[in-house]
Amino acid sequence: MTSYFNLLKGDAIQQLRTLAPNSVHAVITDPPYGLTSGHDINEMLSSWLSGKAYVNPKSGYNGNGWDNSVPGPELWQEVERVVMPGGFVLAFGASRTSHLTALALELAGFDLRDSIHWVYAPGCQRSKDLSNYPELDGSIALQYSVKGMRTTLKPGHEPITVARKRMYEGQDLLGSMLDYKLGAINHNGFLDKTKAVASNVLVVHDLDCTENTCLCGIATDASQQYSTPIYPHHEIPNASLNFPKPKKSERPKSADGTSHETVKPIALMQTLIRAFSAPGQIILDPFLGSGTTAEAALVEGRNIIGCEITPKYWPLILGRFASLEMRRFDVRLGSPFTLQSTSVLTKDKCALSTLQA
């Protein structure tokens, strides 16, 4: 079965307005986390409740302007319009701002259903031990009194907000599943679960880990008996990206050296796609980035529509597509249904032929 990919180049809200209502089955996306140096929560809520977009003048992650706030209800209202009743939305977030994403989704009309926790081997501790502050140099007693004190914990998880579009009036869950395969979670999509029912804690092991040998150390945590493991070696062996929390060397790069800063592991995205959609359905990602969701969706036999505003990331996305073509996946650029789209597919094909040359 051929899977189709349509890249919509430009602002997500503007591109979403080109899509027909009730035209996609699920939305799986990694939007901006809003890791800003500060936002005015009162101004944000006032703007959202009055139907306006909140504009934060401060920059976000690594000084990037695109991360100065989480997407507001104005974005999720367009998502709500295009997703089918009973369709799920999965939105990644940061531990300190995911509540804002959840609120924006709820204000846009979605029902909040759950929160999945993606657990990985703990990352870098960015906050400094207070005993190392230069102001305390020469004062051993003061240094000792604050030793071990930091402003943050070492990151080891990221939340994923799970929301669902309300069904038609009079529509029941069983009817929605039988008619449209929408409304329920496919627990069989979690390949490595040890129980019949998967939990909402997903643990992504390192690439070399197996069920019998854990090299990343996650399995030694007693709480892992309650989680759903994901072993990347079970997934596509020649994916263009490795797992779990991708290292710099594992991030796709364009010819000019461009890479994306917030790549997600393909094994995780494939698992979410299997659990929250069915083969042949259409996935939407309004914040495509380097194209991880697109690659995972195509590998799992889904169609994918992705929006990306930043031109320097377009070659990364097309590079993933070219990689799938070279590995003989049955994928095509274009759409399985009519789109009033500003995406110029002929230009994309030209770009692909250049990448493959």
DRENTORMI-109672 format. One record per residue (C-alpha): residue number from 1; x, y, z. Coordinates in Angstrom, 3 decimals, always signed. Layout:
BEGIN
n | u | v | w
NUM | X | Y | Z
...
END
This chain:
BEGIN
n | u | v | w
1 | +0.000 | +0.000 | +0.000
2 | +1.397 | +3.357 | -1.045
3 | +1.839 | +5.962 | +1.695
4 | +1.724 | +9.645 | +0.796
5 | +3.548 | +12.612 | +2.290
6 | +2.584 | +16.245 | +1.786
7 | +4.951 | +18.928 | +3.087
8 | +3.219 | +22.262 | +3.661
9 | +5.820 | +25.009 | +3.778
10 | +4.938 | +27.996 | +5.916
11 | +3.162 | +29.087 | +9.088
12 | +1.190 | +26.239 | +10.672
13 | -2.047 | +28.187 | +11.175
14 | -2.038 | +29.488 | +7.607
15 | -1.310 | +26.020 | +6.219
16 | -3.949 | +24.330 | +8.376
17 | -6.556 | +26.684 | +6.931
18 | -5.946 | +25.108 | +3.527
19 | -7.126 | +21.702 | +4.801
20 | -10.722 | +20.535 | +4.692
21 | -12.673 | +20.023 | +7.935
22 | -12.570 | +16.515 | +9.422
23 | -9.858 | +15.450 | +6.976
24 | -7.168 | +13.850 | +9.210
25 | -7.380 | +10.977 | +11.658
26 | -4.762 | +11.840 | +14.277
27 | -2.322 | +14.596 | +15.210
28 | +1.082 | +13.717 | +16.650
29 | +3.401 | +16.661 | +17.085
30 | +6.340 | +18.144 | +18.958
31 | +5.381 | +21.834 | +19.255
32 | +7.475 | +24.600 | +20.836
33 | +7.818 | +24.042 | +24.581
34 | +7.884 | +27.710 | +25.540
35 | +11.084 | +27.383 | +27.579
36 | +11.376 | +31.130 | +27.824
37 | +13.209 | +33.224 | +30.362
38 | +9.803 | +34.445 | +31.479
39 | +6.230 | +34.934 | +30.370
40 | +3.378 | +36.925 | +31.823
41 | +0.808 | +34.267 | +32.733
42 | -1.896 | +36.845 | +33.385
43 | -1.366 | +38.460 | +29.990
44 | -1.251 | +35.030 | +28.343
45 | -4.557 | +33.924 | +29.859
46 | -6.176 | +37.284 | +29.157
47 | -5.161 | +37.011 | +25.493
48 | -6.299 | +33.397 | +25.177
49 | -9.669 | +33.989 | +26.832
50 | -10.338 | +36.993 | +24.590
51 | -9.556 | +34.971 | +21.471
52 | -6.211 | +36.649 | +20.771
53 | -2.730 | +35.222 | +20.274
54 | -0.281 | +35.790 | +23.099
55 | +3.000 | +37.360 | +21.987
56 | +5.964 | +37.030 | +24.315
57 | +8.839 | +39.405 | +23.462
58 | +11.391 | +37.187 | +25.222
59 | +13.247 | +34.355 | +23.533
60 | +12.982 | +30.663 | +24.418
61 | +15.179 | +27.554 | +24.250
62 | +18.784 | +28.419 | +23.331
63 | +17.689 | +31.991 | +22.573
64 | +15.291 | +30.930 | +19.795
65 | +12.353 | +33.203 | +19.050
66 | +10.194 | +30.298 | +17.873
67 | +10.189 | +28.877 | +21.421
68 | +9.044 | +32.030 | +23.252
69 | +5.650 | +30.490 | +24.061
70 | +3.632 | +27.323 | +23.660
71 | +1.102 | +27.416 | +20.775
72 | -2.135 | +28.982 | +21.932
73 | -5.792 | +28.022 | +21.373
74 | -5.779 | +29.796 | +17.989
75 | -3.513 | +27.043 | +16.627
76 | -5.339 | +24.172 | +18.285
77 | -8.709 | +25.495 | +17.072
78 | -7.518 | +24.960 | +13.503
79 | -6.283 | +21.495 | +14.471
80 | -9.678 | +20.753 | +16.052
81 | -11.376 | +21.795 | +12.816
82 | -9.387 | +19.429 | +10.585
83 | -9.191 | +16.326 | +12.807
84 | -12.071 | +13.856 | +12.628
85 | -14.416 | +13.363 | +15.616
86 | -12.837 | +10.799 | +17.922
87 | -9.362 | +11.542 | +16.594
88 | -6.511 | +11.916 | +19.071
89 | -3.998 | +14.725 | +19.482
90 | -0.641 | +13.927 | +21.086
91 | +1.436 | +17.001 | +21.912
92 | +4.900 | +16.750 | +23.442
93 | +5.822 | +19.262 | +26.113
94 | +8.271 | +20.207 | +28.824
95 | +7.690 | +19.298 | +32.457
96 | +7.278 | +22.960 | +33.460
97 | +5.122 | +24.156 | +30.537
98 | +3.039 | +21.156 | +29.430
99 | +0.162 | +22.397 | +31.598
100 | -0.090 | +25.427 | +29.296
101 | -0.298 | +23.196 | +26.218
102 | -3.014 | +21.143 | +27.925
103 | -4.951 | +24.316 | +28.778
104 | -4.661 | +25.620 | +25.207
105 | -5.981 | +22.317 | +23.863
106 | -8.914 | +22.379 | +26.277
107 | -9.755 | +25.982 | +25.400
108 | -9.759 | +24.949 | +21.734
109 | -12.501 | +22.402 | +22.406
110 | -10.612 | +19.151 | +22.934
111 | -11.247 | +16.722 | +25.772
112 | -8.122 | +15.969 | +27.790
113 | -7.752 | +12.198 | +28.070
114 | -4.368 | +11.435 | +29.594
115 | -0.718 | +12.364 | +29.918
116 | +1.940 | +9.968 | +28.648
117 | +5.386 | +10.182 | +30.177
118 | +8.326 | +9.467 | +27.902
119 | +11.163 | +8.303 | +30.152
120 | +14.759 | +8.133 | +28.970
121 | +18.228 | +7.845 | +30.484
122 | +18.658 | +11.128 | +32.387
123 | +20.174 | +13.985 | +30.413
124 | +22.532 | +16.794 | +31.353
125 | +22.132 | +18.678 | +34.609
126 | +22.188 | +22.295 | +33.466
127 | +21.945 | +24.043 | +36.834
128 | +25.135 | +24.667 | +38.795
129 | +25.847 | +23.421 | +42.300
130 | +25.560 | +26.486 | +44.558
131 | +28.873 | +25.615 | +46.215
132 | +30.601 | +26.397 | +42.895
133 | +29.347 | +29.980 | +42.732
134 | +32.380 | +32.326 | +42.536
135 | +30.864 | +34.548 | +45.232
136 | +31.682 | +31.803 | +47.750
137 | +35.319 | +31.336 | +46.735
138 | +37.524 | +31.237 | +49.812
139 | +34.696 | +30.462 | +52.230
140 | +34.844 | +26.729 | +52.835
141 | +32.141 | +26.810 | +55.517
142 | +29.641 | +28.590 | +53.257
143 | +30.493 | +26.351 | +50.309
144 | +29.891 | +23.269 | +52.449
145 | +26.544 | +24.626 | +53.705
146 | +25.112 | +24.812 | +50.167
147 | +26.913 | +21.865 | +48.574
148 | +24.470 | +19.677 | +46.627
149 | +21.973 | +22.516 | +46.215
150 | +20.747 | +23.189 | +42.652
151 | +17.785 | +24.983 | +41.084
152 | +16.613 | +22.035 | +38.939
153 | +16.443 | +18.240 | +38.854
154 | +18.219 | +16.160 | +36.240
155 | +15.767 | +15.678 | +33.324
156 | +14.642 | +12.095 | +32.729
157 | +11.174 | +12.434 | +31.189
158 | +9.004 | +14.551 | +28.915
159 | +5.196 | +14.620 | +29.150
160 | +2.939 | +14.072 | +26.153
161 | -0.552 | +15.547 | +26.484
162 | -3.244 | +13.234 | +25.093
163 | -6.435 | +14.939 | +23.921
164 | -9.339 | +13.777 | +21.771
165 | -11.845 | +15.568 | +19.579
166 | -15.401 | +15.158 | +20.768
167 | -17.554 | +12.771 | +18.803
168 | -20.652 | +13.692 | +16.882
169 | -23.786 | +14.057 | +18.964
170 | -25.305 | +10.604 | +19.210
171 | -22.105 | +8.875 | +18.116
172 | -20.852 | +6.145 | +20.455
173 | -17.337 | +4.823 | +20.904
174 | -17.962 | +1.346 | +19.525
175 | -19.655 | +2.736 | +16.424
176 | -16.792 | +5.170 | +15.877
177 | -14.238 | +2.361 | +16.108
178 | -16.133 | +0.013 | +13.810
179 | -16.896 | +2.704 | +11.217
180 | -13.788 | +4.912 | +11.331
181 | -11.229 | +3.221 | +13.637
182 | -11.266 | +6.340 | +15.808
183 | -11.737 | +6.998 | +19.519
184 | -9.814 | +4.200 | +21.257
185 | -6.146 | +3.376 | +21.868
186 | -4.665 | +0.269 | +20.274
187 | -2.703 | -1.387 | +23.082
188 | -1.380 | -3.911 | +20.559
189 | +0.663 | -1.060 | +19.107
190 | +3.037 | -1.274 | +22.062
191 | +5.201 | -4.132 | +20.815
192 | +7.250 | -4.616 | +23.973
193 | +4.575 | -4.476 | +26.658
194 | +4.719 | -7.322 | +29.149
195 | +1.060 | -7.019 | +30.124
196 | -2.130 | -6.984 | +28.052
197 | -2.669 | -3.312 | +28.874
198 | +0.081 | -0.753 | +28.293
199 | +0.749 | +1.941 | +30.879
200 | +1.054 | +5.672 | +30.221
201 | +4.755 | +5.607 | +31.147
202 | +6.861 | +4.803 | +28.075
203 | +10.498 | +3.937 | +28.687
204 | +12.753 | +4.174 | +25.626
205 | +15.923 | +2.128 | +26.057
206 | +19.213 | +2.676 | +24.259
207 | +19.740 | +1.140 | +20.836
208 | +21.895 | -1.727 | +22.151
209 | +19.505 | -2.729 | +24.947
210 | +17.453 | -5.921 | +24.746
211 | +14.762 | -7.466 | +26.917
212 | +17.448 | -9.498 | +28.709
213 | +20.260 | -6.955 | +28.802
214 | +19.751 | -3.286 | +29.691
215 | +22.868 | -1.211 | +29.065
216 | +21.388 | +2.230 | +29.729
217 | +20.534 | +1.523 | +33.384
218 | +16.822 | +2.310 | +33.148
219 | +15.781 | -1.270 | +33.944
220 | +17.423 | -1.122 | +37.367
221 | +14.810 | +1.375 | +38.572
222 | +12.176 | -0.522 | +40.578
223 | +9.409 | +1.681 | +39.190
224 | +10.004 | +0.289 | +35.686
225 | +7.833 | -2.734 | +36.478
226 | +4.880 | -0.382 | +35.997
227 | +6.041 | +1.111 | +32.692
228 | +5.798 | +0.091 | +29.038
229 | +9.284 | -0.496 | +27.576
230 | +10.322 | +0.404 | +24.040
231 | +13.377 | -1.365 | +22.603
232 | +14.548 | +0.425 | +19.465
233 | +16.161 | -2.732 | +18.050
234 | +12.642 | -4.072 | +17.448
235 | +11.915 | -1.200 | +15.096
236 | +13.145 | -0.591 | +11.548
237 | +16.859 | -1.529 | +11.600
238 | +18.023 | +1.007 | +9.031
239 | +16.124 | +4.106 | +10.127
240 | +17.821 | +7.374 | +9.252
241 | +17.956 | +8.298 | +12.929
242 | +19.037 | +6.363 | +16.016
243 | +17.556 | +6.342 | +19.491
244 | +16.632 | +7.081 | +22.219
245 | +17.427 | +10.689 | +23.148
246 | +19.290 | +11.369 | +19.897
247 | +22.909 | +12.460 | +20.168
248 | +24.298 | +15.215 | +17.953
249 | +25.906 | +12.613 | +15.719
250 | +22.520 | +10.942 | +15.208
251 | +20.637 | +14.008 | +14.028
252 | +20.122 | +14.348 | +10.267
253 | +22.154 | +17.085 | +8.624
254 | +21.671 | +18.898 | +5.346
255 | +24.474 | +19.557 | +2.874
256 | +25.241 | +22.900 | +4.546
257 | +25.511 | +21.310 | +8.001
258 | +22.059 | +22.340 | +9.265
259 | +20.534 | +20.092 | +11.942
260 | +17.527 | +20.320 | +14.253
261 | +17.874 | +20.850 | +18.011
262 | +14.891 | +18.914 | +19.356
263 | +14.735 | +15.622 | +17.443
264 | +12.617 | +12.798 | +18.890
265 | +13.483 | +9.061 | +18.646
266 | +11.835 | +7.221 | +15.773
267 | +11.087 | +4.159 | +17.929
268 | +8.947 | +6.323 | +20.203
269 | +7.133 | +8.021 | +17.315
270 | +6.424 | +4.679 | +15.623
271 | +4.950 | +3.332 | +18.858
272 | +2.653 | +6.343 | +19.268
273 | +1.549 | +6.157 | +15.642
274 | +0.672 | +2.457 | +15.934
275 | -1.255 | +3.015 | +19.170
276 | -3.244 | +6.089 | +18.133
277 | -3.968 | +5.457 | +14.436
278 | -4.648 | +2.656 | +11.970
279 | -2.796 | +1.683 | +8.762
280 | -3.780 | +3.862 | +5.829
281 | -5.014 | +6.721 | +7.999
282 | -3.783 | +10.313 | +7.728
283 | -1.480 | +11.783 | +10.395
284 | -0.978 | +15.529 | +10.813
285 | +2.082 | +17.188 | +12.337
286 | +1.790 | +21.008 | +12.444
287 | +5.404 | +21.340 | +13.665
288 | +7.364 | +18.899 | +11.533
289 | +10.897 | +20.053 | +12.394
290 | +13.365 | +17.601 | +10.852
291 | +10.579 | +15.187 | +9.855
292 | +10.741 | +12.455 | +12.504
293 | +6.948 | +12.087 | +12.621
294 | +6.798 | +11.909 | +8.828
295 | +9.402 | +9.144 | +8.611
296 | +7.776 | +7.129 | +11.402
297 | +4.299 | +7.502 | +9.869
298 | +5.447 | +6.401 | +6.416
299 | +7.330 | +3.409 | +7.833
300 | +4.147 | +2.367 | +9.686
301 | +2.018 | +2.591 | +6.524
302 | +0.241 | +5.854 | +7.334
303 | -0.161 | +8.973 | +5.211
304 | +1.281 | +12.183 | +6.633
305 | +0.723 | +15.904 | +6.248
306 | +3.354 | +18.095 | +7.883
307 | +3.766 | +21.847 | +8.283
308 | +7.176 | +23.469 | +8.674
309 | +7.858 | +27.200 | +8.606
310 | +11.678 | +27.155 | +8.691
311 | +13.270 | +26.770 | +5.220
312 | +16.560 | +25.387 | +6.543
313 | +14.737 | +22.300 | +7.844
314 | +13.058 | +21.435 | +4.540
315 | +16.149 | +19.605 | +3.158
316 | +16.296 | +17.510 | +6.367
317 | +12.682 | +16.461 | +5.860
318 | +13.171 | +15.659 | +2.194
319 | +16.361 | +13.786 | +3.048
320 | +14.373 | +11.436 | +5.276
321 | +11.892 | +10.871 | +2.455
322 | +14.715 | +10.165 | -0.007
323 | +16.182 | +7.665 | +2.465
324 | +12.884 | +5.762 | +2.577
325 | +12.704 | +5.713 | -1.218
326 | +16.234 | +4.345 | -1.446
327 | +15.257 | +1.608 | +1.028
328 | +12.368 | +0.753 | -1.304
329 | +9.487 | +1.847 | +0.897
330 | +6.349 | +2.463 | -1.170
331 | +6.115 | +6.197 | -0.499
332 | +5.221 | +9.176 | -2.670
333 | +5.158 | +12.934 | -2.372
334 | +1.644 | +14.255 | -2.737
335 | -1.719 | +13.671 | -1.180
336 | -4.219 | +10.800 | -1.245
337 | -7.032 | +13.348 | -1.203
338 | -7.644 | +16.762 | -2.736
339 | -5.885 | +19.590 | -0.892
340 | -6.194 | +23.310 | -1.486
341 | -2.548 | +23.643 | -0.610
342 | +0.176 | +26.220 | -1.048
343 | +2.771 | +23.442 | -1.045
344 | +4.528 | +23.297 | -4.409
345 | +5.132 | +19.588 | -4.845
346 | +6.919 | +19.996 | -8.176
347 | +9.627 | +21.981 | -6.391
348 | +9.858 | +19.302 | -3.702
349 | +10.398 | +16.648 | -6.361
350 | +13.159 | +18.710 | -7.898
351 | +14.781 | +19.010 | -4.482
352 | +14.507 | +15.260 | -4.025
353 | +16.142 | +14.487 | -7.346
354 | +19.007 | +16.781 | -6.329
355 | +19.404 | +14.970 | -3.010
356 | +19.414 | +11.567 | -4.699
357 | +21.909 | +12.582 | -7.393
END
